[in-house]
Amino acid sequence: MKVLRWLGRGLLVLVALLAILLVGGYFWLRTGLPDYDTTLRLDGLRAPVQVIRDENAVPHIFAGNEADAFFALGYVHAQDRMFQMDLRRRAGAGELAALMGERALGFDRLTRTLGVYRLAERAYEQAPDGLRTIVDAYTAGVNTWLETREGALPPEYAILRTEPEPWTPADSLVWAKLIALQLTGNWRQEIERARFAEALGPGALDDLFPDAVGTEPATLAPGMLERAALDGLWDSLPDLGPSTASNEWVVGGGRTASGMPVLANDPHLRLSTPALWYLARIETPETTLVGATVAGVPAMVIGHNGHIAWGLTTTGGDVQDLFVEKVDPEDPSRYLTPDGSRAFTTREEVIEVRGGDPITLTVRETRHGPVVSDLDEDFATVAGPDEVVALAFTALDPTDRTAEAIWRMNQATDWESFLDAMRLWGAPQQNLVYADTEGTFGFVTPGRVPIRKAGDGLSPVPGWTGEYDWIGTIPFDALPRARDPEAGFLANANNAPVGPDYPYLIAHDYAEPYRARRIEEVLAADDAHGIADSIALALDTRSLAAADLLPLMLEARAEDARAADALAMLRRWDYHMDRERPEPLVFAAWLKELNRALYADELGPLFEDYWGLRPSVVKRMLTERLDWCDDVRTEGIEETCADMLQRSLRAAIEELVEAQGDDVQAWRWGEAHVAPLGHEIFGFIPGLDRLFGLAIETDGGPYTVNRGAFWSLDSDRPFRHQHGAGLRVFHDLSDLTLSRFVIATGQSGNVLSPHYGDFVERWRDGEHVTLAGSPADLAERGLGTLTLRPTEE
């Protein structure tokens, strides 16, 4: 008994010590939270700067010159988002594996192969003096915080046992390269189509990719890449998620209540904590910049400058091509070109791997671009030693001036100076809406889009013949553009910016048109549009995809009481994807399973790489290509589309009963449609995912203006809201001080801060903040004033 008592006492002591350590660690980590109300003397400033945090911790920077203002922006970005900045610059430099281990090696190999960070360094070297001044000042602000900070670093550093390196100008400029890579997915689509054509024949592409039917047969010729090589190349490329999703519109003064343009934008990306976006306001004698920045980047990416306002969506331009190159059979260090044999350009990259040995990567480049088939270690074994695949990509152009374009856009004061800035835009191609305080509104789609000598950019092509080479890019003045159109408004939701008569190829693949149709439907019916109307439209949950498909799906017969109840609800449904309703859940689950029923049998192992809701594909299979309804695995039985509707409805109801119980009326879309807002690293680690995540139930779906996209492949939570509007911005050009903003999480990236997630419910529920006010007004209602003074004053 004495032994047991001593063991019990020892256990209590251990528990007490552990509690003391945890409490002590918590209070130590809290010492890293910034002091918003203090005065500091710092090197690198020309004059004093005031940084007043409003009640939402948004910094309002008042400076005597632009360089000091961006010094302060770098300082406050580092205060609030240092780990996020560090993670992004590591991604661009190909140094994630040094932090995260082998699981990040694939992304590092990709960015090292593409030379992303080298391009950022070159962009800085080639930048004009004015831009370099801004970047240098911002870099100095970040490093000043790193050198002078007091207390603990953000908790991520303690958990990962690491510290940030000094910031460099290339660390800021590499984000433009990373976002170009994320928002451009043509090369994966080329591989995907080639894999499907090899497995199913080219005829299947007409049905599976109805908006991108190719006419180019060369890639399917004998001797090109076969299925095993294509599969290996596909598996070697990191999945960066959806590349096209955002909403934007601008309404001219003739259709607004104020008589001046109203502009709205909500860019859609993978939702995470902290959000990509960071709100800020900058005021100098020469400059006003208000809106959304990206931590690590010295620019206003979306917002207004007191004269003009702008927003953007992804075009999805086909700016990538895969070229199959033939290795010189007499010398493997060379490859064939139309002008004879040429040596590969090579370089060595050493990738540090946490917990493992460094990896030495030999990167080869051809005249078309880097050899991406080297990412697949078994590619040569499968495809043969005489073939490699190179990537041509406009973002890899060493003369790209996109960073300068953004800088000049921030300075533009009218339509002409805005267009002058857009002429410099390289990648990623974007659709920009524009409005100014003189009443002009417009739209332009800048970016470098290749003109091909031959081919349609749909699949990998021979590189050794020169037949498919790029021979230039679409001239800027020929790119889609509009100013003050008669319709009185302009809108884009990743739909095609031009019609079929446009003389150049921009892209084959665009987002399903449902969001764009809904936006235009609402705007066309409104002759007195205002910011409140734009906010309501951004939160609109009516699914035109459901309205399009349900009349076909509701031909299904009820097999039991639950199915009858579900079908009856769907017949009464108004197609709004509201979180408190059961109908959106039934529709989403049914459509998910209907896709499986229609083509999983034909696709076999390729099914999971293609599976999605795909309403246009489903509609065509149910109305025109009925042969897809037959299950090819059942010999002697010819199933009908009615059979597939029954099968999929049955599977969907079984899934929902298991998830939410027998009472169909009690099912709720919100219970399944939760935005996890996961941490970029710890969101994948049990325990830490809950500590760092900010989950919330949301409205909307993949095809509603209030977009709430999910992955069908997520077997545990297939309807989780993983992709959507991390930022919403609204401007009435009659008074830009009343512009409204919201981000999905909070200003701080430190989980211990009260501003880590204080925007979450407001973001979900359609509440917004303004970023305006005098220094005196802000100081009275805000969280404090950070005064930065030069050391020698």
C-alpha positions in Angstrom: 0.0 0.0 0.0 2.9 2.4 0.8 4.3 1.7 -2.7 0.9 2.6 -4.3 0.7 5.7 -2.2 4.2 6.8 -3.3 3.3 6.0 -6.9 0.2 8.1 -6.6 2.0 11.0 -5.1 4.7 10.7 -7.8 2.0 10.8 -10.5 0.4 13.8 -8.9 3.8 15.6 -8.9 4.3 14.8 -12.6 0.9 16.0 -13.4 1.5 19.2 -11.5 4.9 19.7 -13.2 3.3 19.2 -16.6 0.6 21.7 -15.7 3.2 24.2 -14.6 5.1 23.7 -17.8 2.0 24.1 -20.0 0.8 27.2 -18.2 4.3 28.6 -18.2 4.7 27.8 -21.9 1.4 29.5 -22.6 2.3 32.7 -20.9 5.8 32.7 -22.5 4.3 32.3 -26.0 1.9 35.2 -25.2 4.9 37.5 -24.8 5.2 37.3 -28.6 1.9 39.1 -29.1 2.7 42.7 -30.4 2.2 45.8 -28.4 -0.1 48.0 -30.4 0.4 51.0 -28.3 4.1 52.0 -28.0 6.8 54.1 -29.5 10.0 52.7 -31.0 13.1 54.2 -32.4 14.3 52.3 -35.5 17.0 52.5 -38.1 15.9 52.7 -41.7 13.2 55.4 -41.4 13.3 58.9 -42.8 10.5 60.4 -40.7 8.1 59.3 -38.0 5.3 56.9 -38.9 2.0 56.3 -37.0 0.4 52.9 -37.2 -3.0 53.0 -35.6 -4.8 49.7 -35.1 -8.5 50.0 -35.3 -10.9 47.9 -33.2 -10.3 44.9 -35.6 -6.5 45.2 -35.4 -6.3 46.5 -39.0 -3.3 48.8 -39.3 -3.9 52.4 -40.6 -0.4 53.6 -41.6 0.2 57.4 -41.7 3.6 58.2 -43.1 5.4 61.2 -44.6 6.6 59.2 -47.7 6.1 55.9 -49.5 9.3 54.3 -48.4 8.5 54.8 -44.7 4.9 53.6 -45.3 6.1 50.3 -46.8 8.8 50.0 -44.1 5.9 50.1 -41.6 3.8 47.6 -43.7 6.7 45.2 -43.6 7.0 45.7 -39.8 3.3 45.1 -39.1 3.1 42.1 -41.5 5.9 40.5 -39.6 4.3 41.3 -36.3 1.1 39.6 -37.2 1.9 37.0 -39.9 5.6 36.1 -39.7 5.1 32.3 -39.8 2.8 32.6 -42.8 5.3 34.8 -44.6 8.1 32.3 -43.7 6.1 29.4 -44.9 5.4 31.0 -48.3 8.9 32.1 -48.9 10.1 28.6 -48.1 7.6 27.3 -50.6 9.0 29.6 -53.3 12.6 28.7 -52.4 11.9 25.0 -52.4 12.8 24.7 -48.7 9.6 23.2 -47.2 11.1 19.8 -46.7 13.7 21.3 -44.4 10.9 22.3 -42.2 8.3 19.6 -42.7 10.3 16.5 -43.8 9.9 14.2 -46.7 6.2 14.8 -47.2 7.0 18.3 -48.5 9.7 17.0 -50.9 7.4 16.8 -53.9 6.6 20.5 -53.8 10.3 21.4 -53.3 11.3 19.3 -56.2 8.7 21.1 -58.4 9.7 24.7 -57.4 13.4 23.9 -57.7 12.8 22.4 -61.1 10.8 25.4 -62.3 13.4 27.8 -60.8 10.7 29.8 -59.2 13.0 31.6 -56.6 15.7 32.3 -59.3 13.0 34.1 -61.3 12.0 36.2 -58.3 15.7 37.2 -57.8 15.9 38.2 -61.4 12.6 40.2 -61.2 14.2 42.2 -58.4 17.4 42.8 -60.4 15.4 44.0 -63.4 12.9 46.1 -61.4 12.8 49.9 -61.9 14.3 52.1 -59.2 10.9 53.2 -57.7 9.8 49.6 -57.2 13.2 48.5 -55.8 12.9 51.4 -53.3 9.5 50.1 -52.1 10.7 46.5 -51.9 13.9 47.5 -50.1 12.0 49.5 -47.5 9.5 46.7 -46.9 12.4 44.2 -46.5 14.0 46.5 -44.0 10.8 46.7 -42.1 10.4 42.9 -41.8 14.1 42.5 -40.8 13.8 45.3 -38.3 11.0 43.5 -36.5 13.1 40.2 -36.6 16.1 42.0 -35.1 14.3 44.1 -32.5 11.3 42.0 -31.5 10.9 41.0 -27.8 9.3 37.9 -26.4 8.5 34.6 -28.1 8.2 33.8 -31.7 4.7 32.6 -32.9 3.9 29.1 -31.5 4.6 27.3 -34.8 8.3 28.0 -34.4 8.3 26.5 -30.9 6.5 23.4 -32.1 8.7 23.0 -35.1 11.9 24.0 -33.2 13.0 26.5 -35.8 13.5 30.3 -36.4 12.9 32.6 -39.4 15.9 33.6 -41.5 16.4 37.3 -42.5 14.0 38.5 -45.2 15.2 39.3 -48.7 13.6 41.2 -51.6 13.2 37.9 -53.6 11.1 36.6 -50.7 8.5 39.3 -51.4 8.6 38.9 -55.2 8.3 35.1 -55.2 4.6 35.2 -54.3 3.7 36.3 -57.8 5.4 33.2 -59.1 3.7 30.9 -56.6 0.2 32.3 -57.3 0.8 32.0 -61.1 1.7 28.3 -60.5 -1.4 27.8 -58.3 -3.8 29.6 -60.6 -2.7 27.8 -63.8 -3.4 24.2 -64.2 -3.2 23.5 -68.0 -0.3 21.1 -67.8 -2.2 18.8 -65.4 -5.2 19.0 -67.7 -3.0 18.1 -70.7 -1.8 15.0 -68.9 -5.3 14.2 -67.7 -6.7 14.3 -71.2 -3.8 12.2 -72.6 -4.3 9.6 -69.9 -8.0 9.3 -70.6 -7.5 9.2 -74.4 -5.0 6.4 -73.9 -7.4 4.4 -71.7 -10.7 5.1 -73.4 -10.0 6.4 -76.8 -10.3 10.0 -78.1 -14.1 9.7 -78.5 -14.6 9.6 -74.7 -13.0 13.1 -74.4 -16.0 14.6 -76.2 -18.2 13.6 -73.3 -15.9 13.9 -70.4 -14.5 17.3 -71.4 -17.4 18.8 -73.4 -15.9 22.3 -73.4 -12.5 21.3 -74.6 -12.9 18.8 -77.5 -9.6 18.6 -79.2 -8.8 18.4 -82.9 -5.1 17.6 -82.5 -4.4 13.9 -82.9 -0.5 14.0 -82.8 -0.3 13.3 -79.1 -2.1 10.0 -79.5 0.2 8.8 -82.2 2.2 5.6 -81.6 5.6 6.3 -80.1 4.4 9.2 -77.9 3.8 8.8 -74.2 1.9 5.7 -73.1 -0.4 5.2 -70.2 2.2 4.2 -67.6 4.4 7.2 -68.3 1.4 9.5 -68.2 0.3 8.0 -64.9 3.7 8.5 -63.4 4.0 12.0 -64.5 0.5 12.8 -63.2 1.3 11.3 -59.8 4.6 13.3 -59.5 2.9 16.7 -59.8 1.6 18.1 -56.5 -2.1 18.8 -56.5 -2.4 22.6 -56.0 -6.2 22.5 -55.8 -8.8 24.3 -58.0 -7.2 27.1 -60.2 -10.4 28.9 -61.2 -12.9 30.5 -58.9 -13.7 34.1 -58.0 -16.5 36.6 -58.6 -16.3 40.2 -59.7 -18.7 42.8 -61.1 -18.8 46.5 -61.7 -22.0 48.5 -62.3 -22.0 51.8 -64.1 -23.4 55.0 -62.6 -26.4 54.8 -64.9 -27.7 51.7 -63.0 -26.6 52.7 -59.4 -28.4 54.6 -56.6 -25.4 56.9 -56.1 -24.9 57.7 -59.8 -21.3 56.4 -59.6 -19.9 52.9 -60.3 -20.2 50.2 -57.7 -17.5 47.5 -57.8 -17.4 44.1 -56.0 -14.9 41.3 -55.8 -14.5 38.1 -53.8 -11.5 36.0 -54.9 -11.8 32.3 -54.2 -8.9 30.2 -53.1 -8.4 27.3 -50.7 -9.6 28.4 -47.3 -7.0 28.3 -44.5 -6.0 29.8 -41.2 -4.7 32.5 -41.3 -6.4 33.7 -44.5 -4.2 34.7 -47.4 -5.4 38.2 -47.2 -4.4 41.0 -44.7 -6.4 44.2 -44.6 -4.4 47.5 -44.4 -4.7 51.2 -45.1 -1.7 53.4 -46.2 -1.8 57.2 -46.2 1.1 59.4 -47.4 1.1 62.9 -49.0 1.4 61.1 -52.4 -0.4 57.9 -51.8 -3.6 56.3 -50.6 -3.9 52.5 -50.6 -6.8 50.8 -48.9 -7.8 47.1 -49.1 -6.3 43.7 -49.1 -2.6 43.0 -49.0 -0.8 39.7 -48.8 1.6 39.3 -45.9 5.1 39.3 -47.4 4.2 41.4 -50.4 4.7 45.3 -50.5 1.6 46.1 -52.6 -2.2 46.5 -52.4 -3.4 43.5 -54.3 -7.1 44.3 -54.3 -8.7 47.6 -53.2 -8.6 51.3 -54.1 -6.2 54.2 -54.1 -8.5 57.1 -53.7 -8.9 57.5 -57.5 -9.5 54.0 -58.9 -10.8 50.7 -57.5 -10.1 47.3 -58.9 -10.9 43.6 -58.5 -9.8 40.4 -60.2 -10.7 36.9 -61.1 -8.6 34.1 -62.7 -9.0 33.8 -66.5 -7.7 30.2 -66.7 -5.7 31.1 -69.8 -4.0 28.2 -71.5 -0.4 29.5 -70.9 1.3 26.1 -70.4 2.3 23.4 -72.9 4.0 20.1 -72.4 6.6 19.3 -75.1 7.8 15.7 -75.5 11.5 16.0 -76.4 13.6 13.4 -78.0 17.0 12.7 -76.4 19.9 12.6 -78.8 20.5 8.8 -79.3 24.2 9.4 -79.7 24.6 11.7 -76.6 22.1 11.6 -73.7 23.3 15.1 -72.6 21.7 16.5 -75.7 18.2 16.6 -77.2 16.9 17.0 -80.7 15.6 20.3 -82.2 14.6 21.3 -85.7 18.1 22.8 -86.1 19.9 19.7 -84.9 21.1 18.4 -81.5 21.4 20.9 -78.6 22.8 20.4 -75.1 20.5 20.4 -72.1 21.1 23.3 -69.8 21.7 21.7 -66.4 22.1 22.8 -62.8 22.3 21.0 -59.4 19.9 21.7 -56.6 20.4 20.4 -53.1 17.2 20.0 -51.0 17.6 19.7 -47.2 15.1 17.2 -45.7 14.2 17.3 -42.1 14.9 14.0 -40.4 16.6 12.7 -43.6 19.6 13.0 -45.9 19.8 15.9 -48.4 18.5 15.3 -51.9 20.6 16.3 -54.9 18.4 17.2 -57.8 19.8 17.6 -61.3 17.6 20.0 -63.2 17.6 19.9 -67.0 16.2 22.6 -69.3 15.3 22.6 -73.0 14.5 25.4 -75.3 10.9 25.0 -74.3 11.5 25.0 -70.5 12.5 22.8 -67.6 12.2 19.0 -67.9 9.3 18.1 -65.6 9.4 14.4 -66.3 12.5 14.2 -64.1 10.1 14.8 -61.2 9.0 11.1 -61.8 12.0 9.0 -60.9 10.6 6.0 -62.9 9.7 8.0 -66.0 12.7 7.0 -68.1 12.1 3.3 -67.2 8.5 3.4 -68.4 8.7 5.8 -71.3 12.1 4.8 -72.5 15.4 6.6 -72.2 14.9 8.6 -75.4 12.1 10.8 -74.3 11.6 13.6 -71.7 8.8 16.1 -71.1 9.5 19.8 -70.8 7.1 22.6 -69.6 6.6 25.8 -71.5 5.0 28.3 -69.1 4.6 32.1 -69.5 5.3 32.6 -65.8 8.8 31.2 -66.3 9.7 34.0 -68.7 12.7 35.7 -67.1 11.6 39.1 -68.5 8.2 38.9 -66.7 7.2 42.3 -65.2 4.0 41.4 -63.3 5.4 42.8 -60.0 6.0 46.1 -61.7 2.5 46.0 -63.2 0.9 45.7 -59.7 3.1 48.5 -58.4 2.1 50.8 -61.3 -1.6 49.8 -60.9 -1.4 51.0 -57.3 -0.3 54.4 -58.6 -2.8 54.7 -61.5 -5.3 57.5 -61.4 -7.4 56.9 -64.5 -8.3 54.4 -67.1 -5.3 55.2 -69.4 -2.7 54.9 -66.6 -4.4 51.7 -65.4 -4.1 50.2 -68.9 -0.5 51.3 -69.1 0.1 49.3 -66.0 -1.7 46.3 -67.4 0.5 46.2 -70.4 3.3 45.0 -68.2 1.3 42.1 -66.7 2.7 38.7 -67.5 1.3 35.9 -65.3 -1.0 34.7 -64.0 -3.5 36.0 -66.5 -6.4 37.7 -64.8 -9.7 39.4 -65.5 -9.7 42.8 -63.8 -12.7 45.0 -63.3 -12.1 48.7 -62.9 -13.9 51.9 -61.7 -12.8 55.4 -61.0 -14.1 58.5 -59.3 -14.8 60.2 -62.6 -17.5 57.6 -63.3 -15.6 55.4 -65.8 -15.8 51.6 -65.4 -14.2 48.8 -67.4 -12.8 45.4 -67.8 -9.5 44.0 -69.1 -7.8 40.6 -69.3 -4.1 41.2 -69.1 -1.4 38.5 -69.3 0.9 36.9 -71.8 -1.0 34.2 -73.7 0.9 32.2 -76.3 0.2 32.0 -80.0 1.0 28.5 -81.2 2.4 27.7 -84.7 0.0 24.7 -84.7 -2.0 22.7 -82.2 -4.6 23.6 -79.6 -2.8 23.2 -76.3 -4.9 20.4 -75.2 -2.3 17.6 -74.9 1.4 17.0 -74.9 3.0 17.6 -78.3 6.3 16.7 -80.0 9.0 19.2 -79.2 11.7 18.1 -81.6 9.8 19.1 -84.8 9.2 22.7 -84.0 5.7 22.3 -85.5 4.0 23.2 -82.2 6.3 26.0 -81.0 5.1 29.2 -79.6 5.6 32.1 -82.1 4.5 35.0 -79.9 1.8 36.1 -77.5 -1.5 37.8 -78.0 -0.9 41.6 -78.4 -2.1 43.5 -75.4 -4.4 45.7 -77.5 -6.1 42.5 -78.8 -6.8 41.1 -75.3 -10.4 41.3 -74.1 -11.3 44.8 -72.9 -14.4 46.9 -72.4 -15.1 50.4 -71.2 -18.5 51.8 -70.2 -20.5 49.2 -72.1 -24.1 49.9 -73.0 -25.4 47.1 -70.8 -24.4 49.2 -67.8 -22.5 46.5 -66.0 -19.6 44.0 -66.4 -19.3 40.7 -64.5 -17.0 37.7 -64.5 -17.1 34.5 -62.5 -14.3 32.6 -64.3 -16.5 32.2 -67.3 -15.1 32.9 -70.8 -14.2 36.6 -71.2 -14.9 36.4 -74.9 -17.3 34.7 -77.3 -16.5 32.1 -80.0 -15.7 34.8 -82.6 -12.6 36.0 -80.8 -9.7 35.4 -83.2 -7.2 34.0 -80.6 -7.2 31.0 -78.3 -7.3 32.1 -74.7 -8.5 28.8 -73.1 -10.6 25.8 -73.6 -11.6 25.2 -70.0 -13.6 27.7 -68.0 -15.7 27.4 -64.9 -19.2 26.1 -65.2 -21.3 29.3 -66.1 -23.8 29.0 -63.3 -22.3 31.7 -61.0 -21.8 34.1 -63.9 -25.4 33.6 -65.1 -26.8 34.2 -61.6 -24.8 37.4 -61.2 -25.9 38.8 -64.6 -29.5 37.8 -63.8 -29.5 39.8 -60.6 -27.6 42.8 -62.0 -29.8 43.0 -65.1 -32.9 43.3 -62.9 -31.5 46.2 -60.8 -31.5 49.8 -61.9 -30.6 51.3 -58.6 -27.7 49.1 -57.4 -25.8 50.0 -54.2 -23.2 48.4 -51.9 -26.0 46.7 -49.9 -27.2 45.1 -53.1 -23.7 43.9 -54.0 -23.3 42.4 -50.5 -26.6 40.6 -50.9 -25.5 39.3 -54.3 -22.1 38.1 -52.9 -24.1 36.1 -50.3 -26.6 34.7 -52.8 -27.1 30.9 -52.4 -29.4 30.2 -55.3 -28.0 27.2 -57.3 -28.7 27.4 -61.0 -26.9 24.1 -61.3 -29.7 22.6 -59.1 -32.3 24.3 -61.1 -30.8 22.9 -64.3 -30.4 19.3 -63.2 -33.2 18.6 -60.7 -36.0 18.4 -63.3 -34.0 15.5 -64.9 -33.1 13.9 -61.6 -36.6 14.0 -60.1 -37.8 11.5 -62.6 -36.4 8.9 -60.2 -38.9 6.7 -58.4 -39.1 6.5 -54.6 -38.1 3.0 -53.3 -39.0 3.7 -49.7 -40.5 6.3 -47.3 -37.1 8.1 -46.9 -36.6 8.4 -50.6 -40.2 9.6 -51.1 -39.7 12.2 -48.4 -36.4 13.4 -49.9 -37.9 13.6 -53.4 -40.9 15.5 -52.1 -38.6 18.1 -50.4 -36.6 18.5 -53.5 -39.7 19.2 -55.6 -40.6 22.1 -53.3 -37.1 23.4 -52.9 -36.3 26.9 -54.1 -32.7 25.9 -55.0 -31.1 28.0 -52.2 -28.1 26.2 -50.6 -28.9 27.4 -47.0 -27.1 25.8 -44.2 -30.2 25.2 -42.1 -32.0 23.2 -44.9 -31.9 19.5 -45.8 -32.5 19.9 -49.5 -29.0 21.1 -50.4 -27.5 18.1 -48.6 -29.7 15.7 -50.5 -29.0 17.3 -53.8 -25.2 17.4 -53.3 -25.1 13.8 -52.1 -27.3 12.6 -54.9 -25.3 14.4 -57.6 -22.1 13.1 -56.2 -23.3 9.5 -56.3 -24.9 10.1 -59.7 -21.5 10.9 -61.1 -20.2 7.6 -59.7 -23.1 5.7 -61.2 -22.7 7.2 -64.7 -19.0 6.8 -65.4 -17.1 5.0 -62.6 -17.5 1.7 -64.5 -15.9 3.1 -67.7 -13.1 5.0 -66.0 -12.0 2.3 -63.6 -8.8 3.4 -61.8 -9.0 6.8 -63.5 -12.4 7.6 -61.8 -11.0 9.2 -58.7 -8.8 11.5 -60.7 -11.9 12.8 -62.5 -14.7 12.5 -60.0 -16.7 15.6 -59.2 -20.2 17.0 -59.4 -19.7 18.0 -63.1 -23.3 19.2 -63.8 -22.7 19.8 -67.5 -21.3 16.4 -68.1 -24.1 14.7 -66.1 -26.8 16.7 -68.0 -25.3 15.6 -71.3 -25.1 12.0 -70.3 -28.8 12.0 -69.1 -30.1 13.7 -72.2 -27.8 13.0 -75.2 -25.2 10.4 -74.5 -27.4 7.8 -72.8 -24.9 5.0 -73.4 -23.0 6.2 -70.3 -26.0 5.0 -68.2 -25.2 1.4 -69.0 -22.9 -0.3 -66.5 -20.3 -2.0 -68.6 -19.4 -4.3 -65.8 -22.7 -6.2 -66.0 -22.6 -8.5 -69.0 -26.0 -9.2 -70.7 -27.8 -6.4 -68.8 -28.3 -2.9 -70.3 -29.0 -0.4 -67.5 -30.9 2.8 -68.3 -30.6 6.3 -66.9 -33.6 5.6 -64.7 -31.6 2.8 -63.2 -28.6 5.1 -62.5 -30.9 7.7 -60.9 -32.3 5.0 -58.6 -28.9 3.5 -57.8 -27.4 6.9 -57.0 -30.4 8.1 -54.9 -30.3 4.9 -52.9 -26.6 5.3 -52.3 -26.9 9.0 -51.3 -29.7 8.3 -48.8 -27.8 5.5 -47.2 -24.8 7.7 -46.8 -26.9 10.5 -45.3 -28.7 8.2 -42.9 -25.4 7.0 -41.6 -24.1 10.5 -41.2 -27.2 12.4 -39.8 -29.8 9.8 -38.8 -33.1 8.4 -40.1 -35.2 11.6 -40.0 -34.8 13.2 -43.4 -36.5 16.4 -42.3 -33.8 16.9 -39.6 -30.9 16.7 -42.0 -29.0 20.0 -42.3 -26.6 21.1 -45.0 -24.6 23.1 -42.4 -23.8 20.1 -40.4 -22.0 18.6 -43.4 -20.9 21.8 -45.1 -18.4 23.1 -42.6 -15.5 25.4 -43.5 -12.6 23.9 -41.6 -10.3 26.9 -42.1 -7.4 24.6 -41.4 -3.8 25.6 -40.6 -1.5 25.2 -43.5 0.7 22.7 -41.7 -1.1 21.7 -38.5 -4.4 21.4 -40.1 -3.3 17.9 -41.1 -2.1 16.8 -37.7 -4.7 15.3 -35.3 -5.0 17.4 -32.1 -3.1 20.4 -33.6 -5.8 20.7 -36.3 -8.4 21.6 -33.7 -6.0 23.9 -31.8 -5.1 26.0 -34.8 -8.3 25.5 -36.9 -11.4 27.8 -37.0 -14.3 25.6 -38.3 -17.7 27.1 -39.0 -20.9 26.0 -40.7 -21.5 27.8 -44.0 -24.1 28.4 -46.7 -23.6 28.0 -50.5 -22.2 25.4 -52.8 -19.8 25.0 -55.7 -22.1 26.7 -58.2 -23.6 29.5 -56.1 -22.3 33.1 -56.0 -21.6 32.5 -52.3 -19.3 29.8 -53.2 -18.8 26.8 -51.0 -16.8 24.2 -52.9 -16.0 20.7 -51.6 -14.0 17.6 -52.8 -16.0 14.5 -53.6 -12.9 12.5 -52.9 -12.9 13.4 -49.2 -14.4 10.1 -47.9 -14.6 11.3 -44.3 -16.2 14.7 -44.9 -17.1 14.9 -48.6 -19.0 18.2 -48.2 -16.5 20.2 -46.2 -16.3 23.8 -47.5 -12.7 23.9 -48.5 -12.6 26.5 -51.3 -14.3 29.9 -51.4 -14.2 33.6 -50.9 -11.5 34.3 -48.3 -12.0 38.1 -49.0 -14.9 40.2 -50.0 -14.6 43.8 -51.1 -17.2 46.4 -52.1 -16.8 50.0 -53.3 -19.1 52.8 -54.3 -17.0 55.3 -56.2 -19.2 58.2 -54.9 -17.5 57.8 -51.5 -14.6 55.4 -51.2 -14.3 55.9 -47.5 -17.5 53.8 -47.2 -15.9 50.8 -49.0 -16.6 47.5 -47.2 -14.1 44.7 -46.5 -14.0 41.3 -44.7 -11.5 38.4 -44.6 -12.3 34.8 -43.5 -10.2 34.6 -40.3 -8.6 37.5 -38.5 -5.7 39.9 -38.9 -3.3 38.0 -36.7 -1.7 34.7 -37.5 -0.9 33.9 -33.9 -3.4 31.5 -32.4 -3.0 33.1 -29.0 -4.2 36.5 -30.3 -7.9 37.6 -29.9 -7.6 38.7 -33.5 -6.7 35.2 -34.8 -10.3 34.4 -35.8 -12.5 37.4 -34.9 -13.7 37.9 -38.5 -15.0 34.3 -39.0 -18.6 34.7 -38.1 -18.8 38.1 -39.7 -17.3 36.6 -42.9 -19.9 33.8 -42.9 -22.8 36.1 -42.0 -22.1 38.9 -44.5 -20.9 41.6 -42.1 -18.1 43.9 -43.2 -15.9 46.7 -41.9 -14.8 50.1 -43.3 -11.2 51.2 -43.3 -11.4 55.0 -42.9 -11.2 57.8 -40.3 -8.8 60.4 -39.2 -5.9 59.6 -36.9 -7.7 61.2 -34.0 -10.9 59.3 -34.6 -9.0 56.0 -35.0 -6.9 56.6 -31.9 -10.1 57.1 -29.9 -11.8 53.9 -30.9 -8.9 51.7 -31.8 -6.5 49.4 -30.0 -3.5 51.7 -29.8 -0.9 53.7 -31.7 2.4 52.3 -32.7 4.7 55.2 -33.4 7.9 54.4 -35.3 10.6 57.1 -35.2 14.0 57.3 -36.8 16.9 56.5 -34.5 18.5 59.8 -35.4 15.8 62.5 -35.1 
